[in-house]
Amino acid sequence: MGRRHDVVLEEILRTIDLAQNAVSGIDKAAFDKDLFRQLGIERTLEIISEAVRHLPDEMLAMHPDICWADVRAIGNVIRHEYWRIDPTIVWRIVLDDLPALRAAVDAMLKRAGT
């Protein structure tokens, strides 16, 4: 039996909040110096990636503005090609991509509740 979609969506939202809170109040230079923070944010991206895999394609198709294939794929890169992770890309994902992802997931959760 699959996981309940609303639970998965709530987990994604909580994890996005963790990533965004981790960069709140710091600049890129501080982020670059903090390997532990970088690794923590990488882990949040890995969790988000895996959680999205538990959502049906029909649900994801409601938000074609999000590149779901990339969201799903980043977890594999973090797990299996960790040495290739660029902190600048991680920084950009948190600042540029997670807000849109959060909005899409929030909309899906609201729709799931009706």
Backbone hydrogen bonds, N-H to C=O, Kabsch-Sander energy under -0.5 kcal/mol:
donor,donor_aa,acceptor,acceptor_aa,energy
8,V,4,R,-1.9
9,L,5,H,-2.7
10,E,6,D,-2.2
11,E,7,V,-2.2
12,I,8,V,-2.3
13,L,9,L,-2.3
14,R,10,E,-2.4
15,T,11,E,-2.3
16,I,12,I,-2.6
17,D,13,L,-2.3
18,L,14,R,-2.0
19,A,15,T,-2.2
20,Q,16,I,-2.8
21,N,17,D,-2.8
22,A,18,L,-1.7
23,V,19,A,-0.9
23,V,20,Q,-0.6
24,S,20,Q,-0.8
26,I,23,V,-1.8
31,F,27,D,-2.2
32,D,28,K,-2.8
33,K,29,A,-1.2
34,D,30,A,-0.7
34,D,31,F,-1.1
35,L,33,K,-0.9
38,Q,34,D,-2.3
39,L,35,L,-2.7
40,G,36,F,-2.1
41,I,37,R,-2.4
42,E,38,Q,-2.5
43,R,39,L,-2.0
44,T,40,G,-1.7
45,L,41,I,-2.2
46,E,42,E,-2.1
47,I,43,R,-2.4
48,I,44,T,-2.6
49,S,45,L,-2.4
50,E,46,E,-2.3
51,A,47,I,-2.7
52,V,48,I,-2.4
53,R,49,S,-1.1
54,H,51,A,-1.9
55,L,52,V,-1.8
59,M,56,P,-0.7
60,L,56,P,-1.9
61,A,57,D,-2.4
62,M,59,M,-1.1
63,H,60,L,-2.1
66,I,63,H,-1.7
68,W,66,I,-1.6
70,D,67,C,-0.7
71,V,67,C,-1.8
72,R,68,W,-2.8
73,A,69,A,-2.1
74,I,70,D,-2.0
75,G,71,V,-0.6
75,G,72,R,-0.5
76,N,72,R,-0.6
76,N,73,A,-0.6
77,V,73,A,-1.7
78,I,74,I,-2.6
79,R,75,G,-2.5
80,H,76,N,-3.1
81,E,77,V,-2.3
84,R,81,E,-2.5
85,I,82,Y,-1.4
89,I,86,D,-0.8
90,V,86,D,-2.0
91,W,87,P,-2.6
92,R,88,T,-2.2
93,I,89,I,-2.5
94,V,90,V,-2.2
95,L,91,W,-2.3
96,D,92,R,-3.5
97,D,92,R,-0.8
97,D,93,I,-1.4
98,L,93,I,-2.4
101,L,97,D,-2.1
102,R,98,L,-3.1
103,A,99,P,-2.1
104,A,100,A,-2.3
105,V,101,L,-2.7
106,D,102,R,-2.7
107,A,103,A,-2.1
108,M,104,A,-2.2
109,L,105,V,-2.5
110,K,106,D,-2.3
111,R,107,A,-2.3
112,A,108,M,-2.5
113,G,109,L,-1.5
114,T,111,R,-1.2
